[in-house]
Amino acid sequence: RAADFRDKRVLEVGCGEGRLTLGIAPLAASVLAFDPNAEYVATARARCPDELRNSVRFEAASAEEIEVEPHSVDLVFFSWSL
């Protein structure tokens, strides 16, 4: 309800254990979700259903460390990350 994720290339800042990621991923064209907590990212990867694995990528990184190609995302999403 926060945004229209349909067919968008989404960058999720602070994905945690992937709760919101897995809710938006079926709508999005792709999702790059990252969090600085490697344990949370491992949990998110493990929870990701097989049918979403081609369109969702989880990375353990901070906002300063994550590498995102210019113009490679349509929408940046974060919740509870401040």
Backbone hydrogen bonds in HBPLUS format (Angstrom, degrees):
<---DONOR---> <-ACCEPTOR-->    atom                        ^
c    i                          cat <-CA-CA->   ^        H-A-AA   ^      H-
h    n   atom  resd res      DA  || num        DHA   H-A  angle D-A-AA Bond
n    s   type  num  typ     dist DA aas  dist angle  dist       angle   num
A0008-LYS N   A0005-PHE O   3.07 MM   3  5.39 161.2  2.11 136.8 131.5     1
A0007-ASP N   A0027-LEU O   2.93 MM  20  6.33 157.5  1.98 149.2 143.1     2
A0029-ALA N   A0008-LYS O   2.85 MM  21  5.11 142.5  1.99 122.3 133.0     3
A0030-SER N   A0008-LYS O   3.37 MM  22  6.75 159.7  2.41 141.0 138.6     4
A0074-ASP N   A0009-ARG O   2.67 MM  65  5.11 162.3  1.70 141.5 147.6     5
A0075-LEU N   A0009-ARG O   3.26 MM  66  6.46 156.1  2.32 151.3 150.3     6
A0010-VAL N   A0030-SER O   2.84 MM  20  6.07 174.0  1.84 151.4 149.6     7
A0032-LEU N   A0010-VAL O   2.84 MM  22  6.28 158.7  1.89 159.4 165.7     8
A0011-LEU N   A0075-LEU O   2.92 MM  64  6.32 158.5  1.97 158.9 165.3     9
A0077-PHE N   A0011-LEU O   2.79 MM  66  6.11 164.3  1.81 161.5 165.1    10
A0012-GLU N   A0032-LEU O   2.84 MM  20  6.16 161.7  1.88 144.3 150.4    11
A0034-PHE N   A0012-GLU O   3.05 MM  22  6.37 163.2  2.08 167.8 168.4    12
A0013-VAL N   A0077-PHE O   2.83 MM  64  6.17 155.9  1.89 157.4 165.6    13
A0014-GLY N   A0034-PHE O   2.79 MM  20  5.60 120.4  2.14 144.7 162.3    14
A0015-CYS N   A0034-PHE O   2.90 MM  19  5.51 156.3  1.95 125.7 133.1    15
A0018-GLY N   A0015-CYS O   2.97 MM   3  5.31 162.2  2.01 135.1 137.9    16
A0022-LEU N   A0018-GLY O   2.96 MM   4  5.95 169.5  1.97 155.0 155.0    17
A0023-GLY N   A0020-LEU O   2.99 MM   3  5.01 137.2  2.18  98.3 111.2    18
A0024-ILE N   A0020-LEU O   3.06 MM   4  6.40 145.8  2.18 154.7 163.0    19
A0025-ALA N   A0021-THR O   2.87 MM   4  5.86 151.1  1.96 156.7 165.2    20
A0027-LEU N   A0024-ILE O   3.01 MM   3  5.60 145.2  2.14 118.8 128.4    21
A0028-ALA N   A0024-ILE O   3.18 MM   4  6.34 151.8  2.26 151.1 159.5    22
A0031-VAL N   A0055-SER O   2.80 MM  24  6.27 150.4  1.89 162.2 168.0    23
A0057-ARG N   A0031-VAL O   2.83 MM  26  6.22 157.2  1.88 161.1 169.0    24
A0033-ALA N   A0057-ARG O   2.82 MM  24  6.15 163.9  1.85 167.0 172.0    25
A0059-GLU N   A0033-ALA O   2.90 MM  26  6.35 148.6  2.00 151.9 160.1    26
A0035-ASP N   A0059-GLU O   3.16 MM  24  6.70 146.8  2.27 157.3 167.2    27
A0061-ALA N   A0035-ASP O   2.90 MM  26  5.53 139.1  2.07 116.3 125.3    28
A0041-VAL N   A0037-ASN O   3.12 MM   4  6.46 159.5  2.16 152.3 158.5    29
A0042-ALA N   A0038-ALA O   2.95 MM   4  6.14 153.8  2.02 144.6 151.3    30
A0043-THR N   A0039-GLU O   3.06 MM   4  6.31 154.4  2.12 145.6 152.2    31
A0044-ALA N   A0040-TYR O   2.89 MM   4  6.19 158.0  1.93 150.9 157.3    32
A0045-ARG N   A0041-VAL O   2.91 MM   4  6.16 161.9  1.94 153.1 157.2    33
A0046-ALA N   A0042-ALA O   3.03 MM   4  6.21 159.3  2.07 145.2 150.8    34
A0047-ARG N   A0043-THR O   2.97 MM   4  6.17 143.8  2.11 147.2 157.1    35
A0048-CYS N   A0044-ALA O   3.14 MM   4  6.23 122.4  2.49 141.5 155.0    36
A0048-CYS N   A0045-ARG O   3.26 MM   3  5.27 147.7  2.37  98.8 108.0    37
A0052-LEU N   A0049-PRO O   2.97 MM   3  5.60 160.6  2.01 120.4 126.7    38
A0053-ARG N   A0050-ASP O   3.24 MM   3  5.32 154.3  2.31 104.9 112.3    39
A0055-SER N   A0052-LEU O   3.00 MM   3  5.50 146.7  2.11 114.0 123.8    40
A0056-VAL N   A0052-LEU O   3.01 MM   4  6.01 126.9  2.31 156.8 172.1    41
A0065-GLU N   A0062-SER O   3.08 MM   3  5.12 132.9  2.31  97.1 109.9    42
A0066-ILE N   A0062-SER O   3.01 MM   4  6.13 149.2  2.11 158.0 164.4    43
A0072-SER N   A0069-GLU O   3.16 MM   3  5.41 142.3  2.31 140.4 133.9    44
